[in-house]
């Protein structure tokens, strides 16, 4: 298992996945605002956890998730 996956609790990944799956249904606009905040927070957590890794793969994930934070 990847070190990054071990540092971030599995519940964070599951909550984000469940919220994104629920987003395909017709929900009030406030839900999508809430979703943007949660996904942005989770996407910001991942680069912080991977900054301690010294390999190229960790740096690539950091760059990808920083782009997601900017997008959301």
C-alpha positions as CSV (number, residue, x, y, z in Angstrom):
1,X,0.0,0.0,0.0
2,X,1.2,3.5,-0.8
3,X,2.6,5.5,2.1
4,X,0.3,8.4,1.1
5,X,-2.8,6.2,1.4
6,X,-1.6,5.1,4.9
7,X,-1.2,8.7,6.1
8,X,-4.7,9.9,5.1
9,X,-7.5,8.0,6.8
10,X,-9.6,5.8,4.5
11,X,-12.8,7.6,5.8
12,X,-11.6,10.8,4.0
13,X,-11.4,9.0,0.7
14,X,-14.8,7.3,1.2
15,X,-16.6,10.5,2.2
16,X,-15.3,12.3,-0.9
17,X,-16.2,9.4,-3.1
18,X,-19.7,9.1,-1.6
19,X,-20.3,12.9,-1.9
20,X,-19.2,12.9,-5.6
21,X,-21.4,9.9,-6.4
22,X,-24.4,11.7,-4.7
23,X,-23.7,14.7,-6.9
24,X,-25.1,13.0,-10.0
25,X,-28.6,13.3,-8.5
26,X,-30.8,16.4,-8.6
27,X,-29.9,18.2,-5.3
28,X,-30.2,21.8,-4.1
29,X,-27.5,24.2,-5.2
30,X,-26.3,24.5,-1.6
31,X,-25.2,20.9,-1.7
32,X,-22.8,21.6,-4.6
33,X,-21.3,24.6,-2.7
34,X,-20.8,22.2,0.3
35,X,-19.3,19.6,-2.1
36,X,-16.8,22.2,-3.5
37,X,-15.6,23.0,0.1
38,X,-15.2,19.4,1.1
39,X,-13.4,18.4,-2.1
40,X,-11.2,21.4,-2.0
41,X,-10.3,20.6,1.6
42,X,-9.5,16.9,0.8
43,X,-7.5,17.9,-2.3
44,X,-5.5,20.3,-0.1
45,X,-4.9,17.6,2.5
46,X,-3.3,15.2,0.0
47,X,-0.4,17.5,-1.2
48,X,0.4,18.3,2.4
49,X,0.6,14.7,3.3
50,X,2.8,13.9,0.2
51,X,5.2,16.8,0.7
52,X,7.2,14.6,3.1
53,X,7.8,12.0,0.4
54,X,11.1,12.4,-1.4
55,X,10.2,10.6,-4.7
56,X,9.0,11.9,-8.0
57,X,5.7,10.2,-7.7
58,X,4.9,12.1,-4.5
59,X,5.8,15.4,-6.2
60,X,3.6,14.6,-9.2
61,X,0.6,13.9,-7.0
62,X,1.3,17.2,-5.2
63,X,1.2,19.1,-8.4
64,X,-2.0,17.4,-9.6
65,X,-3.9,18.0,-6.4
66,X,-2.7,21.6,-6.1
67,X,-4.3,22.1,-9.6
68,X,-7.5,20.5,-8.2
69,X,-7.5,22.9,-5.3
70,X,-7.2,25.8,-7.6
71,X,-10.0,24.4,-9.8
72,X,-12.4,24.0,-6.9
